[in-house]
Structure formats: structure tokens, C-alpha cells
């Protein structure tokens, strides 16, 4: 049996860590400030392509994924009370844990830190293929009540079909135009087209930075781990802020990770085993990453974390690159319709060639690009979008020599049905079956 060796590579904390914490704290403060300000508004859910709300001064979008995940991570006791408050009102445990955490906090009337819950002014649920996203605005609308808008996000299988794609694109644009017009009418606030158009470049640039981080994490030793990436990857996507400040942050983040890769500064100093995840980790039990480091094992990411910052695929030469995107309209956008057309064109690569659900090579390509030895794949009991094809994907990985471990739980934001001791035991058996033993240090 191979015992994890002593440290080979230098390790050091990320210097940009403090800035990331401040950006996240600033986003959190903006939610609390909006709740008490007469000039600010909170939108529940996610706009899906969240660049356009910047056209409304004082509109903050609060998405359940980062909010519910943070709740589960910071205070398991509070998140369990929140989910119970949701459950006794008729919402079952098959509901997404993120949603149950946020709805429960709404029912309790307070946040994790004891501050009053920031009730939303409107609902704009994420039009996502995950089966529960579009329902996320339902309960907060029923409780208040507040306006709720939905939008379609049509998708299809197969290769790019220009006429069909154009029809879906134009329909999507009309959905958002209707929402913008209604917000102006209902709340009496004006959409600033000029501000919206000025910030259109942020999305593409953030994806460029995200893709570069992913490329750097293919290096050996990995300069950062999945646990590190989880502290950064929502900044500018699900947790918003000033676009220029966020772009400056991501540029500096890429520069630091590149320096670490070039100088063999490792996330795990005794790295001898690389594994991938698939979709989110259990947010209440992130310490399992540290447990795996005793085996010299580093998690190099997942489709979930890397694709939030940039959609990519394995190219013929073995490198990571952008997946095909339909050609964007020529020229600089001059109207809000032009701006929305650019946003939705740039985001449509996954609509007709979706990731692991319909593209069978997605996870095997990921495993090849990141040179993984193993894959840890949870079988979450709620959220069809989180478990579809999981066992088949595991078989495909096994066929190429990647060792696969499945474990069960309720959902990343809900620890109710997860046996943490059993999970650690399973990790021990899995690693020892591959000839690895924990370090004595």
C-alpha cells in the first residue's frame, strides 16, 4: 500500500483571499441595505443571464444557490430550522435544499446572523432545465404577495440549427423585454439603456478568465483546488457587484493562479492523486476535502464549478477551449434589444449541445483534460437535474480507467439524509482499494 508521502511542493495561502471575502460581504450587505432602503429593490431568484438588471439602479438579484449554500455551510443548526419551517408548511424534503433554506428563513423572518429577513420585492425565477428553478419564486410571491415574472429558455438536442436557434433567441429576447417594461411600469423606475450597454463586455471577459483558471488547474501540481475555487466562482455570476471591480478582481486572480502554476505552488503539497467531482459538494461537509488531503489527494474541480465561469470542451489537440458559440451580431449594440441579443447569443452554446446530460463525452473529456485518477459522484435524492444519468456517467468513467465513488445525500444544501461518518468510511475503503494510505503527519 502506498502511503501519502511528505510535502514535495511549496504551499501558501492565496493572497487575493481577503479581496474575495470583501466582495462577497459587499454583495451580502447590498441585500440588507436594499431591504431597508426606499430606493432599492430585491429580486428573488436569478435572471438566468443576469447582466440586464444592471440597467435598473438599485435592483439587486438574490439567487437561492449561493444564499442557500452559504446558509448550510455557516450554520447547520439554522438551516435545519429553516428547512423544518418550510416542511411544516407543506413543502416536502424532495424540494431543492437551497430553496428550502431560503424559504424557511423567510418563514422564520430572520437570516443566519439573526438580522431580519430581507423580503423580496419581485420574483424573476431562473428559467433553467433543472426541474425546480422555475418554482423558486412561487412561495415568496404567495407570502407577500409580490409581482412574479417567468421567462422561457427553450432548448433542443442535436447540432446547431440556425433557423430554430434564431426563433428561440428572439422569443427569449421578447420575454425579457416584457419583464423590463413591466418593472418600469409597476415600480416606476427607469431602465438605463446606456448603463446596460456599457457593461455588456463583462460576461465574455469573465468567461475568458474562468476558462484560464480551468486550464491552469489542469497543471500538476494543481495550483488551487476545488475547495479554493468554491470561494471565488460565483463572484460576478450568481453574486453580483460593480462589473469593473469584479473584472479587476478576476484579472488579478488569474495572474496569481498563473504565478502559482508556473512556480509549482501547490494546493496540496504532497499531491499524488487527482480526483474530480460532479455537481456541488455537500456544503455542510466541505471538510471532506481536507480529509482527502491526508491521502495526498486533490480535487481539481467539476463540471459545475468550472462551467459557471466558462463553458468549455476538450479540443482535438487535448487542450481545453470554448465550446462552439453561434456567431454574435456584428457591430456594437445600440439598443436594449441589440444588447439582449448579444447576451443570449453568447450564452446559447449549451442550449443545443447541453453538457453532461446529453453530451455523453462531457465527463470523460473532463477527466482526460484534468488527468484525474478518480471521480466522486453524489446521488442527490432531490432535484432531477442533479442526478440524471449519474450511474451511466460513472460507468463511462470506469471504462476509461477512472475509479468512481458514489455516495447518497438529500441535496448539497440539505444534510438531512447524509450520513457523514459513512461517507468518510466509504472514502477510506475507496482510497485503500487503490493502494493509498493516509499520511501519518
C-alpha positions as CSV (number, residue, x, y, z in Angstrom):
1,X,0.0,0.0,0.0
2,X,1.3,3.5,-1.0
3,X,1.3,5.9,2.0
4,X,0.9,9.6,1.0
5,X,4.4,11.0,1.1
6,X,5.8,14.1,2.7
7,X,5.4,17.5,1.2
8,X,7.0,17.8,-2.2
9,X,5.8,21.2,-3.4
10,X,5.5,24.5,-1.6
11,X,2.1,25.6,-0.4
12,X,0.9,29.1,0.6
13,X,-2.4,30.9,1.1
14,X,-3.9,32.8,-1.7
15,X,-3.1,36.5,-1.4
16,X,-6.3,37.5,-3.1
17,X,-8.4,35.7,-0.5
18,X,-9.2,38.9,1.6
19,X,-10.5,40.7,-1.5
20,X,-12.8,37.8,-2.3
21,X,-14.2,37.9,1.2
22,X,-14.8,41.6,0.9
23,X,-16.6,41.3,-2.4
24,X,-18.8,38.6,-1.1
25,X,-19.5,40.6,2.1
26,X,-20.3,43.7,0.0
27,X,-22.9,41.7,-2.0
28,X,-24.4,40.4,1.3
29,X,-24.5,44.0,2.6
30,X,-26.3,45.2,-0.6
31,X,-29.1,42.7,0.2
32,X,-29.6,44.1,3.7
33,X,-29.3,47.7,2.5
34,X,-31.9,47.1,-0.2
35,X,-34.3,45.7,2.3
36,X,-34.4,48.9,4.3
37,X,-34.0,51.4,1.5
38,X,-36.9,53.1,-0.2
39,X,-34.9,53.5,-3.4
40,X,-33.7,49.9,-3.7
41,X,-35.4,46.7,-4.8
42,X,-34.7,43.0,-4.3
43,X,-35.5,40.4,-7.0
44,X,-35.9,36.8,-5.8
45,X,-34.3,34.1,-8.0
46,X,-32.0,34.6,-10.9
47,X,-32.5,36.3,-14.2
48,X,-30.6,33.5,-15.9
49,X,-28.5,35.9,-17.9
50,X,-28.1,38.4,-15.1
51,X,-26.4,41.3,-17.0
52,X,-29.6,43.2,-17.8
53,X,-30.7,44.0,-14.2
54,X,-27.7,46.4,-14.0
55,X,-29.9,48.7,-16.2
56,X,-32.1,49.3,-13.1
57,X,-30.5,51.5,-10.5
58,X,-30.8,49.9,-7.1
59,X,-32.1,46.5,-8.3
60,X,-30.3,43.6,-6.5
61,X,-30.8,40.0,-7.6
62,X,-30.7,37.4,-4.8
63,X,-30.2,33.8,-6.1
64,X,-31.0,30.8,-3.9
65,X,-28.0,28.8,-4.9
66,X,-25.3,30.9,-3.2
67,X,-27.6,32.1,-0.4
68,X,-28.8,28.6,0.5
69,X,-25.4,27.1,0.2
70,X,-23.9,29.7,2.4
71,X,-26.6,29.1,5.0
72,X,-25.9,25.3,5.0
73,X,-22.1,26.0,5.3
74,X,-22.2,28.7,8.0
75,X,-24.9,27.3,10.3
76,X,-26.2,23.8,10.0
77,X,-28.4,24.4,13.1
78,X,-30.2,27.4,11.5
79,X,-30.5,25.8,8.1
80,X,-32.2,22.7,9.7
81,X,-34.7,25.0,11.5
82,X,-35.3,26.8,8.2
83,X,-36.0,23.6,6.3
84,X,-38.3,22.4,9.1
85,X,-40.2,25.7,8.9
86,X,-40.7,25.1,5.2
87,X,-41.6,21.4,5.7
88,X,-44.3,22.0,8.2
89,X,-46.0,24.4,5.7
90,X,-46.3,21.5,3.2
91,X,-43.1,21.7,1.2
92,X,-41.6,18.2,1.2
93,X,-38.0,17.1,1.5
94,X,-37.7,16.3,-2.2
95,X,-37.6,20.1,-2.7
96,X,-34.2,21.6,-3.5
97,X,-32.3,22.2,-0.3
98,X,-31.2,25.7,-1.4
99,X,-34.9,26.6,-1.8
100,X,-36.0,25.1,1.5
101,X,-33.2,27.0,3.3
102,X,-34.2,30.4,1.8
103,X,-37.9,29.8,2.1
104,X,-37.5,28.6,5.6
105,X,-35.5,31.7,6.5
106,X,-38.3,33.8,5.0
107,X,-40.9,31.9,7.2
108,X,-38.7,32.4,10.3
109,X,-38.3,36.1,9.4
110,X,-34.5,36.2,10.0
111,X,-31.2,35.5,8.4
112,X,-28.4,33.2,9.6
113,X,-26.8,36.1,11.6
114,X,-30.0,37.0,13.3
115,X,-30.8,40.1,11.2
116,X,-34.4,40.5,9.9
117,X,-35.0,38.5,6.6
118,X,-34.7,40.7,3.5
119,X,-38.1,40.2,1.9
120,X,-38.0,40.4,-1.8
121,X,-39.9,43.0,-3.9
122,X,-40.3,40.9,-7.0
123,X,-39.7,37.3,-8.3
124,X,-37.8,36.6,-11.5
125,X,-37.0,32.8,-11.3
126,X,-34.2,31.2,-13.3
127,X,-35.6,29.7,-16.5
128,X,-33.4,26.6,-16.2
129,X,-33.8,23.0,-17.3
130,X,-33.3,22.0,-13.6
131,X,-36.8,20.9,-12.7
132,X,-37.3,23.2,-9.7
133,X,-35.7,26.5,-10.6
134,X,-38.8,27.9,-12.2
135,X,-40.8,27.3,-9.0
136,X,-38.4,29.2,-6.8
137,X,-40.4,32.4,-6.8
138,X,-43.7,30.8,-6.0
139,X,-43.6,30.8,-2.2
140,X,-42.2,34.3,-1.7
141,X,-44.8,35.6,-4.1
142,X,-47.6,33.8,-2.2
143,X,-46.3,35.1,1.1
144,X,-46.1,38.8,0.3
145,X,-47.7,38.9,-2.4
146,X,-45.3,40.4,-4.9
147,X,-45.1,40.5,-8.7
148,X,-43.6,37.4,-10.4
149,X,-42.4,37.1,-13.9
150,X,-41.3,33.9,-15.7
151,X,-39.4,33.6,-19.0
152,X,-38.8,30.7,-21.3
153,X,-35.4,29.3,-22.1
154,X,-36.0,26.9,-25.0
155,X,-33.5,24.2,-25.8
156,X,-33.1,21.3,-28.2
157,X,-30.9,18.4,-28.9
158,X,-28.6,17.8,-31.9
159,X,-26.3,20.1,-33.9
160,X,-26.8,23.8,-34.3
161,X,-29.9,24.6,-36.3
162,X,-29.7,28.3,-37.3
163,X,-33.4,28.9,-38.1
164,X,-34.6,27.1,-34.9
165,X,-31.9,28.8,-32.8
166,X,-32.9,32.2,-34.2
167,X,-36.6,31.6,-33.3
168,X,-35.7,30.6,-29.7
169,X,-33.4,33.5,-29.4
170,X,-36.0,36.1,-30.4
171,X,-38.6,34.6,-28.2
172,X,-36.2,34.8,-25.2
173,X,-35.5,38.4,-26.0
174,X,-39.2,39.2,-26.1
175,X,-39.7,37.6,-22.7
176,X,-37.0,39.8,-21.1
177,X,-38.3,43.0,-22.9
178,X,-41.7,42.3,-21.4
179,X,-40.2,41.9,-17.9
180,X,-38.2,45.1,-18.2
181,X,-41.3,47.1,-19.4
182,X,-43.4,45.6,-16.6
183,X,-40.8,46.5,-13.9
184,X,-40.7,50.1,-15.2
185,X,-44.5,50.3,-15.1
186,X,-45.1,48.5,-11.7
187,X,-42.2,50.1,-9.7
188,X,-41.9,53.4,-11.5
189,X,-38.2,53.1,-12.1
190,X,-36.4,53.7,-15.4
191,X,-34.2,51.2,-17.2
192,X,-30.9,52.9,-18.1
193,X,-30.1,51.5,-21.6
194,X,-26.7,53.3,-21.7
195,X,-25.5,51.8,-18.5
196,X,-26.7,48.4,-19.6
197,X,-24.9,48.6,-22.9
198,X,-21.7,49.9,-21.3
199,X,-21.4,46.7,-19.2
200,X,-22.0,44.1,-21.9
201,X,-18.4,43.1,-22.2
202,X,-18.2,41.9,-18.6
203,X,-19.8,38.5,-19.3
204,X,-17.5,37.4,-22.1
205,X,-14.4,38.6,-20.2
206,X,-15.5,36.8,-17.0
207,X,-15.8,33.6,-19.1
208,X,-12.3,34.1,-20.5
209,X,-10.9,34.4,-17.0
210,X,-12.8,31.4,-15.8
211,X,-11.6,29.3,-18.7
212,X,-8.0,30.3,-18.0
213,X,-8.4,29.3,-14.3
214,X,-9.6,25.9,-15.5
215,X,-6.7,25.5,-17.9
216,X,-4.3,26.3,-15.1
217,X,-5.9,23.7,-12.8
218,X,-5.0,21.0,-15.3
219,X,-1.3,21.6,-14.4
220,X,0.5,19.3,-12.0
221,X,0.6,20.1,-9.1
222,X,-2.8,21.8,-9.2
223,X,-2.2,25.5,-8.2
224,X,-5.6,25.7,-6.4
225,X,-8.2,23.0,-5.5
226,X,-11.9,22.7,-5.9
227,X,-12.3,23.9,-2.3
228,X,-10.4,27.1,-3.2
229,X,-12.4,27.6,-6.3
230,X,-15.7,27.4,-4.5
231,X,-14.8,30.6,-2.7
232,X,-14.5,32.5,-6.0
233,X,-16.5,31.1,-8.8
234,X,-19.8,32.8,-8.1
235,X,-18.3,36.3,-7.9
236,X,-19.6,38.1,-11.0
237,X,-22.1,35.4,-11.9
238,X,-24.5,34.5,-9.1
239,X,-23.2,37.1,-6.7
240,X,-23.1,40.4,-8.5
241,X,-21.3,43.7,-7.9
242,X,-19.7,46.5,-9.8
243,X,-18.6,45.0,-13.2
244,X,-15.3,46.9,-13.3
245,X,-14.3,45.9,-9.8
246,X,-15.2,42.3,-10.4
247,X,-13.2,42.2,-13.7
248,X,-10.2,43.7,-11.9
249,X,-10.5,41.1,-9.2
250,X,-10.7,38.2,-11.7
251,X,-7.7,39.5,-13.7
252,X,-5.6,39.6,-10.5
253,X,-6.9,36.2,-9.5
254,X,-5.9,34.7,-12.8
255,X,-2.4,36.3,-12.5
256,X,-1.9,34.9,-9.0
257,X,-3.0,31.4,-10.0
258,X,-0.8,31.5,-13.1
259,X,2.2,32.5,-10.9
260,X,1.4,29.6,-8.6
261,X,1.3,27.2,-11.5
262,X,4.5,28.5,-13.1
263,X,6.3,28.2,-9.7
264,X,4.8,24.9,-8.6
265,X,3.0,26.4,-5.7
266,X,0.5,23.6,-4.9
267,X,-2.9,23.4,-3.4
268,X,-1.9,20.0,-1.8
269,X,1.9,19.8,-1.2
270,X,2.1,16.0,-1.4
271,X,-0.2,15.6,-4.4
272,X,-0.2,12.1,-5.6
273,X,-3.8,11.6,-6.6
274,X,-6.2,13.7,-8.5
275,X,-10.0,13.4,-8.4
276,X,-13.0,15.2,-9.9
277,X,-16.4,15.9,-8.5
278,X,-19.7,16.1,-10.4
279,X,-22.0,18.9,-9.4
280,X,-21.9,20.6,-6.0
281,X,-20.3,19.3,-2.8
282,X,-22.2,18.9,0.4
283,X,-21.9,22.5,1.6
284,X,-22.2,21.5,5.3
285,X,-19.4,19.0,5.0
286,X,-16.6,20.7,3.0
287,X,-14.1,19.4,5.4
288,X,-14.0,16.2,3.5
289,X,-11.6,17.9,1.1
290,X,-9.1,18.3,3.9
291,X,-9.7,14.7,4.9
292,X,-8.8,13.6,1.4
293,X,-5.6,15.6,1.5
294,X,-4.3,13.1,4.1
295,X,-4.1,10.7,1.2
296,X,-2.3,13.3,-1.0
297,X,-5.5,13.7,-3.0
298,X,-6.6,17.0,-4.6
299,X,-9.9,17.7,-6.1
300,X,-9.3,19.6,-9.4
301,X,-12.9,20.7,-10.0
302,X,-16.2,19.7,-11.5
303,X,-18.4,20.5,-14.5
304,X,-20.5,22.5,-12.0
305,X,-17.7,24.8,-10.7
306,X,-15.7,25.3,-14.0
307,X,-18.7,25.8,-16.2
308,X,-20.1,28.5,-14.0
309,X,-17.2,30.7,-15.1
310,X,-16.8,29.5,-18.7
311,X,-18.3,26.8,-20.9
312,X,-15.5,24.6,-22.4
313,X,-14.8,21.3,-24.0
314,X,-11.8,19.1,-24.9
315,X,-10.3,20.0,-28.2
316,X,-8.7,17.5,-30.7
317,X,-5.2,18.6,-29.6
318,X,-6.1,17.7,-25.9
319,X,-6.4,21.3,-24.8
320,X,-9.4,23.0,-23.1
321,X,-11.2,25.5,-25.2
322,X,-14.5,27.3,-25.6
323,X,-17.4,25.2,-26.9
324,X,-18.9,26.4,-30.2
325,X,-21.0,29.6,-30.0
326,X,-23.4,30.9,-32.6
327,X,-21.9,34.0,-34.3
328,X,-22.8,37.1,-32.4
329,X,-24.4,40.0,-34.2
330,X,-21.9,42.3,-35.9
331,X,-21.2,45.8,-34.7
332,X,-21.6,47.5,-31.3
333,X,-25.1,47.1,-29.8
334,X,-27.0,50.4,-29.8
335,X,-30.4,49.4,-28.3
336,X,-31.5,47.2,-25.4
337,X,-32.8,44.7,-28.0
338,X,-29.3,44.6,-29.5
339,X,-27.8,44.1,-26.1
340,X,-30.1,41.3,-25.1
341,X,-29.5,39.6,-28.5
342,X,-25.8,39.7,-27.8
343,X,-26.1,38.3,-24.3
344,X,-28.4,35.4,-25.3
345,X,-26.4,34.6,-28.4
346,X,-23.2,34.3,-26.3
347,X,-25.0,32.1,-23.7
348,X,-26.6,29.6,-26.1
349,X,-23.8,27.2,-26.6
350,X,-25.4,24.9,-24.0
351,X,-28.9,25.1,-25.4
352,X,-28.5,22.8,-28.3
353,X,-25.4,20.8,-27.1
354,X,-26.0,20.6,-23.4
355,X,-23.3,19.4,-21.0
356,X,-23.3,16.1,-19.3
357,X,-27.0,15.4,-19.6
358,X,-27.0,15.0,-23.4
359,X,-23.3,15.1,-24.4
360,X,-22.0,11.7,-23.5
361,X,-18.4,12.6,-23.7
362,X,-18.7,15.6,-21.3
363,X,-17.4,13.9,-18.2
364,X,-14.9,11.6,-19.9
365,X,-13.4,14.7,-21.7
366,X,-13.2,16.5,-18.3
367,X,-11.4,13.5,-16.8
368,X,-8.9,13.5,-19.7
369,X,-8.2,17.2,-19.6
370,X,-7.6,17.2,-15.8
371,X,-5.7,13.9,-15.7
372,X,-7.8,12.5,-12.9
373,X,-7.4,9.2,-11.2
374,X,-10.8,9.1,-9.6
375,X,-14.3,10.7,-9.6
376,X,-16.6,11.3,-6.6
377,X,-20.2,11.5,-7.8
378,X,-23.1,12.2,-5.4
379,X,-26.5,10.7,-5.9
380,X,-28.7,13.5,-4.6
381,X,-32.2,12.5,-3.8
382,X,-33.9,15.7,-4.7
383,X,-33.5,17.7,-8.0
384,X,-33.7,15.6,-11.1
385,X,-31.2,17.9,-12.8
386,X,-28.7,16.9,-10.2
387,X,-28.8,13.1,-10.7
388,X,-29.9,12.4,-14.3
389,X,-27.6,9.8,-16.0
390,X,-25.3,9.8,-13.0
391,X,-24.8,6.0,-12.9
392,X,-24.3,5.8,-16.7
393,X,-21.7,8.6,-16.5
394,X,-19.9,6.6,-13.8
395,X,-19.8,3.5,-16.0
396,X,-18.3,5.5,-18.8
397,X,-15.6,6.9,-16.5
398,X,-14.9,3.4,-15.1
399,X,-14.5,2.1,-18.6
400,X,-11.6,4.6,-19.3
401,X,-9.8,3.6,-16.0
402,X,-11.1,6.3,-13.7
403,X,-12.1,4.9,-10.3
404,X,-15.6,6.1,-9.3
405,X,-17.2,6.5,-5.9
406,X,-21.0,7.2,-5.5
407,X,-22.5,8.5,-2.2
408,X,-26.0,9.5,-1.2
409,X,-27.5,12.6,0.3
410,X,-30.5,14.8,0.2
411,X,-29.1,17.7,-1.8
412,X,-26.0,19.9,-1.4
413,X,-27.8,22.5,0.7
414,X,-29.5,19.8,2.9
415,X,-27.7,17.5,5.3
416,X,-30.9,15.6,6.4
417,X,-30.3,12.3,4.7
418,X,-26.5,12.3,4.5
419,X,-24.5,10.0,6.8
420,X,-21.2,11.8,7.2
421,X,-19.5,9.0,9.1
422,X,-20.5,6.5,6.5
423,X,-19.2,8.9,3.8
424,X,-15.8,9.1,5.5
425,X,-15.7,5.3,5.8
426,X,-16.5,5.0,2.1
427,X,-13.6,7.3,1.3
428,X,-11.2,5.2,3.3
429,X,-12.3,2.0,1.6
430,X,-12.2,3.6,-1.8
431,X,-8.7,5.1,-1.4
432,X,-7.3,2.0,0.3
433,X,-8.7,-0.2,-2.6
434,X,-6.5,1.9,-4.9
435,X,-3.4,1.2,-2.8
436,X,-3.3,4.5,-0.9
437,X,-2.9,5.0,2.8
438,X,-3.3,8.2,4.9
439,X,-0.2,10.1,5.8
440,X,0.9,9.8,9.5
441,X,1.5,13.6,9.6
